[in-house]
Amino acid sequence: MPNIDTLICTYIYHHWIAQAVSQRGFALDHNIEESIVRKIKNTALQTAKSRYNIPVSTLQKICEARNLPLQEFFSLIDC
């Protein structure tokens, strides 16, 4: 079974970040640093030597910006 952090980053990247106008814009709209967006992207695309262990607080910020409860997010990634 894939690592939960990888599943989360992959979903966020492919469904939200990749659809955004820019990584910087996504970061600003979701109240996170652009470096976090890069870490999510690198984990999703497996371009980094290590994967990003996304904190729940970061996931909560992203979900709040999208008016999405955490419970609903986890049902989206089917875990």
C-alpha contacts under 8 A as a table, 3 or more apart, distances in Angstrom:
res1	aa1	res2	aa2	distance
2	P	6	T	6.83
2	P	7	L	6.75
3	N	6	T	5.28
3	N	7	L	6.38
4	I	7	L	5.00
4	I	8	I	6.16
5	D	8	I	5.12
5	D	9	C	6.09
5	D	51	R	7.75
5	D	52	Y	6.84
5	D	53	N	5.52
5	D	54	I	6.08
6	T	9	C	5.15
6	T	10	T	5.88
6	T	43	T	6.31
6	T	44	A	6.30
6	T	51	R	7.10
6	T	52	Y	7.61
7	L	10	T	5.17
7	L	11	Y	6.17
7	L	44	A	7.85
7	L	77	I	7.13
8	I	11	Y	5.29
8	I	12	I	6.17
8	I	77	I	7.09
9	C	12	I	5.13
9	C	13	Y	5.93
9	C	40	I	5.07
9	C	41	K	7.03
9	C	43	T	6.36
9	C	44	A	5.36
9	C	52	Y	7.95
9	C	54	I	7.69
10	T	13	Y	5.21
10	T	14	H	6.02
10	T	40	I	7.52
10	T	41	K	7.59
10	T	43	T	7.22
10	T	44	A	4.21
10	T	45	L	7.48
11	Y	14	H	5.44
11	Y	15	H	5.76
11	Y	16	W	7.75
11	Y	44	A	7.88
11	Y	77	I	6.75
12	I	15	H	5.52
12	I	16	W	5.35
12	I	17	I	6.33
12	I	40	I	7.64
13	Y	16	W	5.59
13	Y	17	I	4.62
13	Y	18	A	5.70
13	Y	40	I	6.65
13	Y	41	K	5.77
13	Y	44	A	6.45
14	H	17	I	6.38
14	H	18	A	5.41
14	H	19	Q	7.51
14	H	44	A	7.97
15	H	18	A	6.54
15	H	19	Q	6.64
16	W	19	Q	5.28
16	W	20	A	6.34
17	I	20	A	5.11
17	I	22	S	7.79
17	I	23	Q	6.67
17	I	26	F	6.45
17	I	37	V	7.78
17	I	41	K	7.94
20	A	23	Q	6.91
20	A	25	G	7.16
20	A	26	F	6.04
21	V	25	G	6.51
21	V	26	F	7.48
22	S	25	G	5.05
22	S	26	F	6.23
23	Q	26	F	5.09
23	Q	27	A	6.19
23	Q	34	E	6.58
23	Q	37	V	6.41
23	Q	38	R	7.61
24	R	27	A	5.06
24	R	28	L	6.21
24	R	34	E	5.52
25	G	28	L	5.13
25	G	29	D	6.03
26	F	29	D	5.13
26	F	30	H	6.06
26	F	34	E	7.98
26	F	37	V	7.74
27	A	30	H	5.24
27	A	31	N	5.96
27	A	32	I	4.98
27	A	33	E	5.62
27	A	34	E	5.17
27	A	36	I	7.89
27	A	37	V	6.45
28	L	31	N	5.30
28	L	32	I	6.44
28	L	33	E	7.42
28	L	34	E	7.79
29	D	65	A	7.09
30	H	61	K	6.46
30	H	62	I	5.17
30	H	65	A	5.25
30	H	66	R	7.78
31	N	61	K	6.59
31	N	62	I	7.32
31	N	65	A	7.61
32	I	36	I	6.75
32	I	37	V	7.75
32	I	58	T	7.30
32	I	61	K	7.41
32	I	62	I	7.71
33	E	36	I	5.38
33	E	37	V	6.92
34	E	37	V	5.05
34	E	38	R	6.44
35	S	38	R	5.03
35	S	39	K	6.27
36	I	39	K	4.99
36	I	40	I	6.20
37	V	40	I	5.11
37	V	41	K	6.13
38	R	41	K	4.99
38	R	42	N	5.99
39	K	42	N	5.12
39	K	43	T	6.08
39	K	51	R	7.78
39	K	52	Y	5.92
40	I	43	T	5.22
40	I	44	A	6.12
40	I	52	Y	6.47
40	I	54	I	7.90
41	K	44	A	5.09
41	K	45	L	6.06
42	N	45	L	5.19
42	N	46	Q	5.54
42	N	47	T	4.95
42	N	48	A	5.42
42	N	51	R	7.63
43	T	46	Q	4.83
43	T	47	T	6.60
43	T	48	A	6.36
43	T	50	S	7.56
43	T	51	R	5.00
43	T	52	Y	5.95
44	A	47	T	7.96
46	Q	49	K	7.75
46	Q	51	R	7.56
48	A	51	R	6.62
54	I	58	T	6.68
54	I	59	L	6.97
55	P	58	T	5.32
55	P	59	L	6.46
56	V	59	L	4.97
56	V	60	Q	5.95
57	S	60	Q	4.97
57	S	61	K	6.29
58	T	61	K	5.12
58	T	62	I	6.38
59	L	62	I	5.18
59	L	63	C	6.13
59	L	70	L	7.92
60	Q	63	C	5.06
60	Q	64	E	5.91
60	Q	70	L	6.60
61	K	64	E	5.14
61	K	65	A	6.20
62	I	65	A	5.28
62	I	66	R	6.52
63	C	66	R	5.05
63	C	67	N	6.07
63	C	68	L	4.92
63	C	69	P	6.37
63	C	70	L	6.52
63	C	73	F	7.41
64	E	67	N	4.82
64	E	68	L	5.83
64	E	69	P	6.99
65	A	68	L	7.64
68	L	72	E	6.53
68	L	73	F	6.67
69	P	72	E	5.30
69	P	73	F	6.42
70	L	73	F	4.94
70	L	74	F	6.31
71	Q	74	F	5.32
71	Q	75	S	6.47
72	E	75	S	5.05
72	E	76	L	6.35
73	F	76	L	5.05
73	F	77	I	6.64
74	F	77	I	5.29
74	F	78	D	6.18
74	F	79	C	6.18
75	S	78	D	4.86
75	S	79	C	6.58
